[in-house]
Amino acid sequence: PMPGAAQKAFAVATNPKADAEQFLELLESDEALAARILKVANSVYYDRGQGSRTLADAVNVIGLSELRGLLNANTLTDLFPS
């Protein structure tokens, strides 16, 4: 069985009707995942010179489509570390 946090992340990421608020709720409930998303949002690829200081900023910078992919990748990496 999938851990609870991974189940939530997978459910939100695979729901085509999920909105930014649902992503924010998920990220606010998981500190490790929130830190990863902030790190990605502040990476050279996404940073637009201002930096993302909040999770809302990070979600806006990354975008929902990309965020879905990141959450799916993160969930799979957690389940299959090797």
Rosetta blueprint (number, residue, H / E / L):
1 P L
2 M L
3 P L
4 G H
5 A H
6 A H
7 Q H
8 K H
9 A H
10 F H
11 A H
12 V H
13 A H
14 T H
15 N L
16 P L
17 K L
18 A L
19 D L
20 A H
21 E H
22 Q H
23 F H
24 L H
25 E H
26 L H
27 L H
28 E H
29 S H
30 D L
31 E H
32 A H
33 L H
34 A H
35 A H
36 R H
37 I H
38 L H
39 K H
40 V H
41 A H
42 N L
43 S L
44 V L
45 Y L
46 Y L
47 D L
48 R L
49 G L
50 Q L
51 G L
52 S L
53 R L
54 T L
55 L H
56 A H
57 D H
58 A H
59 V H
60 N H
61 V H
62 I H
63 G L
64 L H
65 S H
66 E H
67 L H
68 R H
69 G H
70 L H
71 L H
72 N H
73 A H
74 N H
75 T H
76 L H
77 T H
78 D H
79 L H
80 F L
81 P L
82 S L
